[in-house]
Amino acid sequence: MTAGMIGDPRGLLLDLFRAAVDAATPARVLKRHLPPPPRGRTVVVGAGKAAASMAEAVEQAWPGALSGLVVTRYGHAVPCRHIDIIEAAHPVPDAAGTAAAARILELVSGLGPDDLVLCLISGGGSSLLVLPAPGLTLADKRDVTAALLKSGATIGEINTVRKHLSAIKGGRLAAAAAPARLVTLAISDVPGDDPATIASGPTVADPTTFADASAVLEKYRIVPPASVARRLAAAQDETPKPGDPRLANASFALIARPLGSLQAAAEAARAAGVTPLILGDAIEGEAREVGRALAGIAHSVASHGLPVAPPAVLLSGGETTVTVRGHGRGGRNAELLLGLGLGLEAHPRIHAIACDTDGIDGTETNAGALWAPDSVARARTLGLDPAKLLADNDAYSLFAALDDLVVTGPTLTNVNDFRAILILAGS
């Protein structure tokens, strides 16, 4: 990429997104984190949108025999020779995820201290690794998950509830694998990179409680199925806590995280003659409001050269939320971008992109979308009102009509959302 690419803002923004995704590709980052082979068996298990590509990277680098099973989202499988790949639903779980989770528990149970469990975890694992706790059904968990996703709850809050409705999350998988050695290799998609939050922490101690889970449902006024209410009220069979001896042989390593991808995008921006400024990798909040706040920072750069002088690009990551009140289509990245765009007020020197690094924005087929100074004008030419579409949670329809969706297909990794706001220098 050269400085001349600044003349193509759209192309530059897409290049920055590709740099962010490439930096988190398992084939590039996993091998150096592998432990030495054990004296006994090696069993590979895992869950997440990147689980299959992680399994493929393990098979290519592992020097000995291995077997196992990982579960990934529909459409995210890759062929492996020794590790079974199961596809299941995300974000609302299905029976395939339940069957895969049950098989994973069977695979790790009964192992000895000379055996190794290699657990591959990435974003999306909470929905894919689903095994209802005794007394609960998959329908119970689906109802609660769907309500939480619509409520505006944060990923940490959602996972607090999930852990306490599960037979495998919140450290329970690690407890089942004891006394075998367990090594977790994880790709983070959560703000703060908390191991207990990534995929609801199936292999790490859980500091949250049943009371915490009940408090989340109360906060968002969610009335759960009666079976869920009974389990939370009984508060029995707590998740393994820090210091639990069953987790003594378990270790955890991050192999990719949101900040690393932002740093890779920053390097690509410098190569293009643009000054990068990383605002943070853990920005949360209501998507459209975060977009408006970012628009304010972009205006400051364009008007005052603060906090950085143009040409510059503001980079950020994190996981925003969408409180669904309308009936439209679109994930949190499209909604954030539309909120951002309306806040930019058709500024002639500001362009932007917002995408999910897994290639799927919510439940749609696009990774995200692009914004240009003429986006509002083009929308109105088509008879569309951007503000009304935002009010109806229908950002997807706007960007589809403008042909500004970013469609990559599954990227086979996941380090959360990527946002880049490009502010060009004035003439």
C-alpha positions in Angstrom: 0.0 0.0 0.0 1.3 3.5 -0.9 0.4 7.0 0.0 -1.3 7.2 -3.4 -4.0 4.9 -2.0 -5.4 7.8 0.1 -7.1 8.9 -3.2 -9.2 5.8 -2.8 -10.7 6.0 0.7 -12.9 3.0 0.3 -10.0 0.8 -0.8 -7.9 2.0 2.0 -10.6 1.3 4.6 -11.0 -2.2 3.2 -7.3 -2.8 3.3 -7.2 -1.8 7.0 -10.0 -4.3 7.7 -8.2 -7.0 5.9 -5.0 -6.3 7.9 -6.9 -6.6 11.1 -8.4 -9.9 10.1 -5.1 -11.3 8.8 -3.4 -10.5 12.1 -5.8 -12.9 13.9 -5.7 -15.8 11.4 -5.0 -19.1 13.3 -2.6 -20.3 10.6 -0.4 -17.3 11.4 -0.6 -17.2 15.2 -1.4 -20.6 16.7 1.7 -22.7 16.1 4.1 -20.9 18.5 1.7 -21.4 21.4 1.4 -25.2 21.2 2.6 -27.1 24.2 5.0 -30.1 23.9 3.4 -33.5 23.2 2.4 -35.5 26.4 3.5 -39.0 27.3 -0.1 -40.1 26.9 -2.9 -39.2 24.6 -3.7 -35.8 23.0 -7.4 -34.9 22.8 -8.4 -31.7 21.0 -11.7 -30.1 21.8 -13.1 -26.6 21.3 -15.8 -24.3 20.3 -16.2 -21.0 18.5 -16.4 -19.3 15.1 -12.6 -19.9 14.6 -12.6 -23.4 16.2 -12.3 -25.3 12.9 -9.6 -23.1 11.5 -7.7 -23.5 14.8 -8.1 -27.2 14.6 -6.7 -27.2 11.1 -3.7 -25.2 12.3 -3.1 -27.7 15.1 -3.2 -30.6 12.7 -0.7 -29.0 10.4 1.8 -28.3 13.3 1.3 -31.2 15.8 4.2 -33.7 15.7 2.3 -36.7 17.2 -1.0 -38.5 17.2 -4.2 -36.7 18.2 -8.0 -36.9 18.0 -10.9 -34.9 19.1 -13.9 -32.7 18.2 -14.6 -29.0 17.8 -17.9 -27.2 17.2 -18.2 -24.2 15.0 -20.9 -22.0 13.4 -22.7 -23.2 10.3 -20.7 -22.4 7.2 -17.4 -22.0 9.2 -16.1 -25.6 8.9 -12.8 -26.6 7.2 -11.6 -30.1 6.4 -9.5 -31.8 9.1 -8.1 -35.4 9.1 -8.1 -36.4 12.7 -10.4 -33.8 14.5 -14.1 -34.1 13.9 -15.8 -30.8 12.9 -19.4 -30.2 13.9 -21.4 -27.2 12.8 -24.1 -25.7 15.0 -26.3 -22.6 15.3 -25.2 -19.1 16.5 -26.2 -16.9 18.2 -29.3 -18.8 19.4 -28.2 -22.4 20.1 -29.6 -25.6 18.5 -29.6 -29.4 19.1 -26.4 -29.8 17.0 -24.5 -27.7 19.6 -26.0 -29.7 22.4 -24.9 -33.0 20.9 -21.4 -31.7 20.2 -21.0 -30.4 23.8 -22.1 -33.8 25.2 -19.6 -35.6 23.0 -16.8 -33.2 24.1 -17.6 -33.9 27.8 -17.3 -37.6 27.0 -14.0 -37.2 25.2 -12.3 -35.4 28.1 -13.8 -37.6 30.9 -11.7 -40.5 32.2 -8.3 -39.2 31.1 -5.2 -39.6 33.2 -2.4 -37.2 34.4 -0.2 -38.2 31.4 -2.8 -37.1 28.9 -3.3 -33.7 27.3 -6.5 -31.9 26.5 -5.9 -29.1 24.0 -8.9 -26.8 24.1 -9.4 -24.3 21.2 -11.7 -21.5 22.2 -12.9 -18.4 20.2 -15.8 -16.0 20.1 -19.2 -17.6 19.5 -18.3 -20.5 21.8 -21.0 -19.6 24.3 -23.8 -20.3 21.8 -22.1 -23.3 20.1 -21.0 -25.2 23.2 -24.4 -25.5 24.7 -25.3 -28.3 27.2 -28.3 -27.4 29.5 -27.8 -28.1 33.2 -29.9 -30.8 34.8 -33.6 -29.9 34.8 -33.3 -27.5 31.9 -34.1 -28.0 28.2 -32.5 -26.5 25.1 -35.7 -24.5 24.6 -35.2 -22.9 28.0 -31.8 -21.8 27.1 -32.8 -20.6 23.7 -35.6 -18.5 25.2 -33.3 -16.8 27.7 -30.5 -16.3 25.2 -32.9 -14.7 22.6 -34.3 -12.4 25.3 -30.9 -11.3 26.5 -29.7 -10.6 22.9 -32.6 -8.3 22.3 -32.4 -6.5 25.7 -29.1 -4.6 25.2 -27.3 -6.7 27.8 -23.5 -6.7 27.6 -21.6 -9.9 26.5 -20.3 -10.3 30.1 -23.8 -10.1 31.5 -25.2 -12.6 28.9 -22.4 -15.0 29.7 -22.9 -14.7 33.5 -26.4 -16.1 32.9 -25.3 -18.8 30.4 -22.7 -20.2 32.8 -25.3 -20.9 35.4 -27.6 -22.6 33.0 -24.9 -24.9 31.6 -23.3 -28.2 32.4 -20.1 -27.4 30.5 -19.4 -23.6 30.8 -17.9 -21.6 33.6 -15.0 -24.0 34.3 -17.1 -27.2 34.2 -15.2 -28.5 31.1 -11.9 -28.2 32.9 -13.3 -29.9 36.0 -14.4 -32.8 33.8 -11.0 -33.1 32.2 -9.1 -33.4 35.5 -6.6 -34.9 36.3 -5.3 -34.6 32.7 -3.3 -31.5 31.8 -5.5 -29.0 30.0 -4.1 -26.2 27.8 -6.5 -23.7 26.4 -5.6 -21.6 23.4 -8.0 -18.8 22.9 -8.8 -16.0 20.4 -10.5 -13.2 22.3 -13.6 -11.4 21.1 -14.5 -9.7 24.3 -13.7 -6.3 25.8 -10.9 -6.7 28.3 -9.9 -10.1 27.0 -11.2 -11.7 30.2 -10.7 -15.5 30.0 -13.8 -16.1 32.1 -15.9 -14.2 29.5 -14.5 -15.6 26.3 -17.0 -18.3 25.2 -18.3 -18.2 28.8 -15.0 -19.6 30.1 -15.5 -23.4 29.9 -11.9 -24.1 31.1 -11.3 -21.3 33.6 -12.6 -20.5 37.1 -15.8 -18.5 37.3 -16.0 -15.6 39.7 -19.7 -15.0 39.1 -22.6 -16.6 41.1 -26.2 -17.7 40.7 -27.2 -14.4 42.4 -25.3 -12.5 39.7 -27.1 -14.3 37.0 -30.5 -13.6 38.6 -29.5 -9.9 38.9 -28.9 -9.7 35.2 -32.4 -11.0 34.4 -33.9 -8.6 36.9 -31.9 -5.7 35.5 -33.3 -6.2 32.0 -36.8 -7.3 33.2 -36.6 -10.7 31.6 -39.0 -13.2 33.0 -37.4 -16.6 32.4 -39.0 -20.0 32.0 -40.1 -21.5 35.3 -37.4 -24.2 35.2 -34.7 -21.5 34.8 -36.2 -19.4 37.6 -36.2 -22.5 39.9 -32.5 -23.3 39.1 -31.3 -19.8 39.7 -33.3 -19.6 43.0 -32.0 -22.9 44.2 -28.4 -21.8 43.6 -27.0 -25.3 43.8 -24.1 -26.9 42.0 -22.1 -23.6 41.7 -19.5 -23.2 38.9 -15.8 -23.9 39.9 -14.3 -20.9 41.6 -10.7 -19.7 41.7 -8.5 -22.1 43.7 -10.7 -25.2 42.8 -8.2 -28.1 42.9 -9.9 -29.6 39.8 -8.4 -26.7 37.7 -4.9 -27.1 39.1 -3.5 -28.6 35.9 -5.3 -26.1 33.6 -3.5 -23.3 31.8 -4.8 -20.6 29.4 -3.1 -18.6 26.6 -4.4 -15.9 24.3 -3.1 -16.4 20.8 -4.9 -13.4 19.2 -6.8 -10.4 20.6 -8.6 -7.3 19.4 -5.7 -4.9 20.3 -3.3 -6.9 18.1 -5.6 -6.5 15.1 -5.9 -2.8 15.7 -2.2 -2.5 15.8 -1.9 -4.4 12.5 -4.3 -2.0 11.0 -2.4 0.9 12.4 0.8 -0.3 10.7 -1.1 -0.6 7.4 -2.3 3.0 7.8 1.2 4.3 8.4 2.3 2.5 5.2 -0.4 4.4 3.4 0.8 7.8 4.7 -2.1 8.1 7.2 -1.6 8.7 10.9 -3.4 6.1 13.0 -4.9 6.7 16.5 -6.2 3.7 18.4 -9.0 4.9 20.6 -9.4 1.6 22.4 -10.2 -2.1 21.9 -12.9 -2.4 24.5 -15.5 0.3 23.6 -19.0 -0.8 24.6 -22.4 0.9 24.7 -25.5 1.2 22.6 -24.3 1.0 19.0 -25.9 4.1 17.6 -24.8 6.2 20.5 -21.2 4.9 20.3 -21.4 5.9 16.6 -22.5 9.4 17.4 -19.7 9.8 20.0 -17.1 8.6 17.4 -18.5 11.2 15.0 -17.8 13.9 17.5 -14.2 12.9 17.7 -13.9 12.7 13.9 -15.3 16.3 13.7 -12.7 17.5 16.1 -9.9 15.9 14.0 -11.2 17.5 10.8 -11.8 21.0 12.3 -9.1 21.3 14.9 -6.5 18.6 14.3 -7.2 17.2 17.7 -6.5 14.7 19.1 -4.6 14.0 15.8 -4.0 16.0 12.6 -5.3 14.7 9.3 -4.8 12.7 7.2 -5.6 10.3 10.1 -7.6 7.3 10.9 -9.4 6.6 14.2 -9.3 2.9 15.0 -11.4 1.2 17.6 -12.8 -2.2 18.6 -15.1 -3.7 21.2 -18.6 -5.0 21.3 -21.5 -2.7 21.2 -25.1 -3.7 21.9 -28.4 -3.0 20.1 -31.6 -2.6 21.9 -34.1 -3.9 19.3 -37.2 -1.7 19.2 -37.9 -1.7 15.4 -38.6 -4.4 12.8 -35.7 -3.9 10.4 -32.5 -5.8 9.6 -28.9 -5.2 10.5 -26.2 -6.1 13.1 -24.5 -3.9 15.6 -21.8 -2.8 13.1 -24.3 -1.5 10.5 -26.3 0.2 13.2 -23.2 1.9 14.7 -22.1 3.0 11.2 -25.5 4.6 10.5 -25.4 6.4 13.8 -21.9 7.5 13.0 -22.8 8.6 9.6 -25.8 10.7 10.7 -23.5 12.3 13.3 -21.0 13.2 10.6 -23.6 15.4 8.8 -22.2 14.5 5.3 -18.8 15.9 6.2 -16.9 16.0 2.9 -13.6 14.6 4.2 -14.7 11.8 6.5 -15.2 8.1 5.4 -15.7 5.1 7.7 -16.0 1.3 7.9 -17.5 -0.9 10.7 -17.3 -4.7 10.4 -17.3 -7.8 12.5 -13.9 -9.6 12.1 -15.7 -12.9 11.9 -17.3 -11.8 8.6 -20.9 -11.9 9.9 -22.6 -8.9 11.4 -25.2 -10.3 13.7 -27.3 -12.7 11.8 -26.9 -11.1 8.4 -24.6 -12.2 5.5 -22.4 -9.1 5.6 -19.4 -8.3 7.8 -20.5 -4.7 8.0 -20.6 -1.6 5.8 -18.9 1.5 4.5 -19.8 5.1 4.9 -18.9 8.0 2.5 -19.6 11.7 2.5 -22.4 11.3 -0.1 -24.1 8.4 1.6 -27.1 10.4 2.9 -27.5 12.2 -0.5 -27.5 8.9 -2.4 -30.0 7.4 0.1 -32.4 10.3 -0.3 -32.1 10.0 -4.1 -33.4 6.4 -3.7 -36.3 7.6 -1.5 -34.8 6.4 1.7 -34.7 8.3 5.0 -31.6 7.2 7.0 -32.9 8.5 10.3 -36.2 6.6 10.0 -34.3 3.4 9.0 -32.1 3.8 12.1 -35.2 4.2 14.3 -36.5 0.9 12.9 -33.1 -0.9 13.4 -32.9 -1.2 9.6 -29.4 -0.2 8.8 -28.9 -3.2 6.6 -31.5 -2.1 4.2 -29.9 1.3 3.8 -26.4 -0.1 3.1 -27.7 -2.8 0.8 -29.6 -0.2 -1.3 -26.4 1.9 -1.5 -24.3 -1.2 -2.4 -22.1 -0.4 0.5 -22.3 -3.6 2.4 -18.9 -5.3 3.1 -19.4 -9.0 2.3 -16.4 -11.3 3.0 -18.0 -14.6 4.0 -16.8 -16.3 7.2 -13.2 -15.2 7.9 -12.6 -18.2 10.2 -11.4 -16.0 13.1 -13.0 -13.6 15.5 -11.5 -10.7 17.4 -14.7 -8.7 17.7 -15.7 -5.5 15.9 -13.4 -3.3 13.8 -14.0 0.3 13.2 -11.9 2.8 11.2 -12.8 6.4 10.6 -10.7 8.1 7.9 -10.3 11.9 8.0 -8.6 13.3 4.9 -6.6 16.5 5.0 -8.3 19.7 3.8 -7.5 21.2 0.4 
